[in-house]
């Protein structure tokens, strides 16, 4: 869980205060939506190449 605190951030100047992946403009909800749509973590990484496997 501690690792998630370093990977998921909320910044008032980024993503409208929505949780994002560590300084990137990738919202957590967007990653979750891809996973919920049935994409595998590998497919999510292909869709969002700025992510690292531990971000998912």
N, C-alpha and C positions, 0 to 999 in steps of 0.2 A: 504494500500500500504506500509506503514511503516513496517508492520510485514514481508512483503516479503523481505525487505532489510536485515533482520536478518536471514532469512531462505535460501536465495539464495546468494551464494558468488562466487567470481572468485578469484582463487589463482593460481599463476604461477607454484606452485609445485604440483598442484592437478588437475587431469582431463584435462591436457593440456590447461590450462587457460579457459576451457569451464565452463559455469555456473554449479555449483553443489549445492546440498542440504547441507547446513550448516556444512561444515567440513567432510561430508561423501563422499565417492567415488561414489556417485549416481548422474549422470548428469541429469540436468533438461530435456534435450532433450529425454532421455530414459523414463522418467515419462510421458512426453507429447506423445511420440510414443505409449505407452501402452494405454493411454486414447483415442488417435486417432484411435487405433485398435479396440476400442469398450469396453475395460475393464472398469468396474465401479471403483470408488475410493476404494471401499472395496476390489476388486480383485487386484488392484495395491498394496494395503497394504499387501495383502497375498503374492504377488510376491516379494515385497521388505519390509520385516518385520522391517528393521531399520528405515523406515519412520514413521512419525506420521501423523494423519489425517490433521493437519494444513499445512503439507508440500505439500499437493496435491492441 
